[in-house]
């Protein structure tokens, strides 16, 4: 469940918090998609960079909840 999100137009980035747990480690999917995990290996945050170019959604956790956030901010998505 999405706890909150922030969209920084100047940085061209969105951060989506999936949990209030502290970040134990971060793992990039690629250069523009980074996932934060808790100490039990659960995804707790998603950082999306260069969102004005669109976002590849394949491999993102909690995709059914992430898509509406991207749609609300008018971010193109690619499967």
N, C-alpha and C positions, 0 to 999 in steps of 0.2 A: 504494500500500500504506500502511495506517495505521501510523505509527511509535508513536504514543501518543495518549491523549486524557485530558482532565480534565473532570470534571463538578462544578460549584460550585452546590450547591443554594441557598445563600444569595443568590448573584448570579443564579440561575435561568438558567445558561448552560453550554454545552458547547463546548470547543475541541478540534478533531480535527486533529492534525498528520499531514500526508501525506508530509512530507519533513523532513530535517534542514537543508535549505538555508536561508540567511538570507532574511528577508522584504525584498523590494525595494519593493513597494507593496501597498496594500490597496484592494479595490473592493467596495462593498456591492451585494448583489443587491436588498435592500430594507432596511427598518429593523431586521429581526431576523436577517438572514443576511449575513455578511461573509466574503469570500474573500481570503486572503493569497496573493501570487504571488512567484515568484523573478524574477531579472533576465532570464530567458528566457521569461517569461510563462506559466510552468507553475504551476498551483495547488498550494500547499504547505501550506495550513491553512484550516480552516473554523471560524468562530465563529458559534455559534447562540445567540441570545438569547431570553428568554421561553419556554424549552422546556416549562415546565409547561402552557402553552397548546397545545402541539403544534408540529410543524415541517412546513413546506411543503418537500417534497423536490425538486420540479421545479427544474431548473437547478443542482443541487448537483453538484460534481465527485466522481468516485469513488463514485457512489451505491451500487453493489453492496457496497462496503465500509463505507459510512456507515450504511446501514440496520441491520446487526447491532449496531452501537454504540448506536443509538437504542433498539432493541428491548431490549438488555441493561439500559439505564437506564430502561426503561418509559416512553419518550417516544412520544406519539401522533404518527403521521405522516400527512400529507395530500399527495396527488399534485398 
